[in-house]
């Protein structure tokens, strides 16, 4: 198995300058570099750059996939719009880290599969970035569910003690966005663990209504409106995020409380194990019921088929002889099916001895047909 490493960086808030693209080109002669994207695949050797350093200097998002089981994802957020202290509450070194610069907060998500992966397809690797990138807007909007998922992924490591308490449980864990579902998949979070965590997660409150938004905008001072419109007209993503934050804060609705509150890690894991055991029992019961249903349906169909053969036994024996005389595999298979039908019919009619006598005579008549005899043996029709 050859080595496979996939690197992709993405800009959001601003495009790369020509000078920055030249600096990145010095790190890789084979990479695809555009004003918004750096992408490369390695089948041997390693990337010369340090992803965290490049995130600090150039990019807003990063995805890395390796065929030995490593998944690595980073997002860079403007520090003025995102509180790093809020993210630190969820940090678990081996799964979710928070890095800060003067201007940015970088969230780093990690997952390692100890068993590794045999094959990674380019199409699969290239699909992660577009599926995950909208998490940035969700985080800037105050949604902490991605942070909680980072912490939850850390429970698969040895870093979290069972006596530790889980961090604040965000609302809406049971109704994840498409990007959050992708993040859970990327981090390989156990489905039963996520479902157990969601039990104490309140529903997300609805956003402000159109009337509330209209009232809020109407009441904004004229000078402030002009400033916001000027920033938005300049297509500054930070300005849009800032406006959305202000809208939410001004029209925030309280989250519905869920009983129980946060749990110790050990209790959360135990509850997830119990949920998994119940799920597996239910799945096994459904599978058994489905097998029974299929077997019952097959038995009914078989009985109807055998009923249709009653009185046609002599005709079937003649067909068998004709099929065998063709001396081809397809006809041998058809003859075998008819013999099995006659065998089952003889058992139903308590006429097994007659069938065995005729089958014995058939075997003697075609004793040199090895392919036919092998089929009879495989079907249990040779004594």
N, C-alpha and C positions, 0 to 999 in steps of 0.2 A: 504494500500500500504506500503510495507516494504521499509526501507531506502536502498539506493544503492550509494556507492562511489567507484570509480575506480581510482587507482593510478598506474602510470607507469613512471619509470625513465630509461634513456638510456645513455650509454657512447658511444663516437665516437672516440675521440683522443687517448684514452688509456683504457685498461681494468682495472677493479678493482683488487686490490691485495687481498690476502687471509685475511690480517688483516682488510682491509676496508670492505670486505664481512662479517666478524665477527662483526664489529661495526654496520653494517646495520641489521644484524640478531637480535641484541639486541633491535632494534626498533620494530621488528615484527617477531613472531615465525611462522606465516602462509604464509609469503610472498614467492614468487618465486624469488630467488636471484641467478644470474649467474655473471660471470666476466663482462658482458656488460648490464645487465638488472635487475631492481627491479620492481616487479609487485604484486599488491594485490587488492582484492575486499573486501569492508566492507559492511555488511548488518546491523550491529549494532556497536556502539562504533566509535572511531576515531583513525586515524593514529597518532602515538606518535611523529613523526618527523615533522619538519618545512620544507616544500618543497624548499623554497628559500635557507635555510641554506644548505640543501643537494646538491642543484645545485652548490652552491659556493664551496663545498668541494669535491664532487664526480662526478657529472653527467653533461652531455652536452645537454640533452633534458628531458622534463617532460610534461606529459599529465594527466589531472584530469577531470573526468566527474562525476556529481552527478545528481540523479533523481529529484532534486528540481530545476534543470535548470542551474546549474553552469558549465561553461567550462573554463578550465585554462590550458594554454600552455606556456612553457618557453624554450628558447634556450640559451646556453652558447657559446660565441665566444671568441677566443684569442684576447686580447686587442691590441696586436701588429699588428693584421690584420684587426681590425674593430674599427672605430672611434666612441666612445660613443656620442660625440657631434652631429654627423650626426643623430643618432637615437633620441636624445633628442628633436630635432625639431618637431618630430611627437608625442611626449608623451601626453597622456591623462590619468590622474590618474586612472579612473575607468575602462579603457579599455586597455591601453598600457603604460607600465612602463619600465624604463631603470635603471638597477642596475650595479654598477661597483665594482670590487675588484682590487687588484694590478695587477692581471694577466688576468682577464676576464671581459667581458661585458655580462650581462644577460638581455635578452629581455623577457618581461612578457606580455602575451596577456590574456585578461579576457572577458568573456561574461556571462551575467546573464539574464535568462528568468524569468520575474516576474510571469508568469502563471505556471511555473514549467512543469515537464514532468512526465507522468504517469508511463512510463516503459522505461528502458534502457537495451538493450541486450548486453551480454558480447562480442559477435562477433563485434557489432558496436563499443564498447569502444576500443577493441583491434585493430581495424582498423585505428584509428586516428594516432597513432605514425608512422607507416610505411608510411602513406600518407602525413604526415607533415614534416618528418625528413629532406627531401632533401631541405627544405627552408634554412637550415643552410649553405649548399654549395652555394645557390643562394645569400644569404646575404654576405658571404665571397667574392663572386665574384663581389660585388658592386651593386647588384640589390636591390633597395630601395622600391620595390613595397609592400613587406610584411610590412614595416614600415608604408607606407601610408594606407594599409588596417587596421592596428592597430588604426591609427588616425580616419579613416572612421567609424570604429566600435564605437568609442567614441561619435559620433554624436547621438547615441541612448541614451546617458546619459544626465544628466542635467548640465554637467560640462562645455560644450563648449557653448560660447555665440554666438548668431547669427551675431554679429558684428566682431567676430574673423575672421582672414584670414586663408584659407587652407594652408598647408605647400607646399613646392615644389612638383609639379605634376610629378611623374616618368613616363618615357616612357613605353609603353606596357601595360597599364591598360586594354586595350581592347583585349589583347591576353595573358591572364593569363596562366601560367604553371599549370599542374595538381595539384601540391602542393599548389599553390596560390589559385586556385579554392577551394581546400579543406579548406584552412585557412578562406576564405570568408564564407564558409558554417559553419565552426566551430564557427566563431565569429558572425554568424547570420546577416551578412550584407545584407541589403535590395538590391535586384537585380536592382531595378530602380535607387537607389542611386549610386550603383557601375557603372551602365551604364552611368549615367549622369556625374559622375566624369571622366569617360574614354573619354568623348567627347573632352576634352582639353589635352589629353595625346597623345604625339607623338608616332610614331612607333619606336620600338627598332631597333637601327642600327645593321646591320649584324656583326658577329664576324670576326676576321681576316681570310683571306684566307690562304690556305695551302702554297702558295708562300710567303706570308708575314711572316708566322710563321717560315718557313725554313730560310728566310733571317735573321730574328731576332735571331734565334738560332745560325746560322753560325757566326754572328757578336759578339756573347758573348765571353768575354775573356776566355781562356782555364782554368784558375784557378777557375773562377766562375762556369764554366760548371761542373768541377770536384766536387765542393762543392754541387751544386744542385743535381747532380747524386747520391752523397753519401747520402744526406738527403732523396732523393726519394727511394733509395734502402733500407733505413731503414724503409720505409713505414710510414713516419711521415705525418699525414694528414695536419698539419700546413705547412710543406714544400711544399706540393702539392698546397695548397691554395695560398701560397706566390708566387709560380711560376706562377700560373694562373693570379694572380693580376698583376704581372709584364708584362705578355704577353698582357693583356688587356690595361694596361696603355701605353705600347709601340706602340700598334696598334689601339688605340681608334679612333673611328669615331664620329664626332659630331652628336648629335640628331637633327632630323628635328624639327624646331620650330612650335608650334601650336598657332594660334591667340587667344588672350583673356587673357592668363595668369591665375594666381590664382584668386579665388573668395572669397567673404565673405561667411561665413557659411550659413547665411540666404538665399542668392541667390542660393547657391548650393542646399539647401533643397527645396526651392520653385521650382527650375527647376526639381528636382527629383519628386516632387508631381505632377507637370504638366505632366511629362513623364508617371507617373503611371496612371493618368487620361486618357491620350491618349491611352495607352496600353489597359486599361480596356474597353474603348469604342470600340477599334478595335477588342478585343477579343469577346465582346458582339455582334458586328456586324457579325463576322465570325460564332459565335455560332448560331445566328439567321438564317444566310444564310444556315448553315448546317442543321438546323431543317427544314427549308423550303424545302431544297433539299430532305431530307429523307421523309418528308410528301408527297411531290409530287411523289416521287418514290413509296411510299406505296399506294398512291391513284391510280396510274397507274396499279400497280400489283393487287390491289383490283378490279379494273374495269375489268381487263383481267380474273380474277378468276370468277367474277359474269357472265361475258359473256359466260364462259365455262359451266355455269349451266343452261342457257336458254334452255327450252324444256325438262329438266330433273326433273321438280318439283315433279311430281307424284312419281318418283323413290326415290327422297330424302325423301318425307314423309314416304314412306314404310321403308326406312333405319332408320329413326328416331324411328318409332315404334319398329323395331327389336332391336335397341340399348337399348331402355328403358326397354324392356322385360328382358334383361340380368340382370338388377338390380345391376350394379356395377358402382363405381365412374368413372372409365375410360370411360365406354360406355356412362354414363350420360354426361360427358364432350364432347364427340364426337357428341352426339345428340344436345347439346346446340350450338356447332359451326355450325351445319347444319341449326338449327333454325335461328341463326343470319344471315346466308347467305340468307335464304329464306325471312327474314324480309327485308334485304337491297334490294334484288331483287324485292320484291313487291313494294318498294318505287320507284325504277327506272322505273317499268312498270305501275305505278299508279294503283296498284291492291291491296292496303293495306287492304281493307275490307275483301276480300276473305282470305287473310293470317290471319287476326285477328279472323275470324270465325273458321278456322281450328285450330288455336292455342287455342282458348277457348274450343273447343271440346277436344283437347288433355289434357288440364289442368283438365277438368272434368273427363276424363277417368282415369287419374292418380292422382286423388286428394289426395290419401293417401301416395304418394311418396314424403315425406318431403324433402329428399335430392335433388330430381329433382326440386321441387318447389322453393327451396332456390336458386338454380342456375338460374332459370328463373327470379326470383326477382332481383338477382344481375346483370343480363344482361338487366334489364329494360323491360322484356317481360311479366310481370304481371301487369294487370290493377289495 
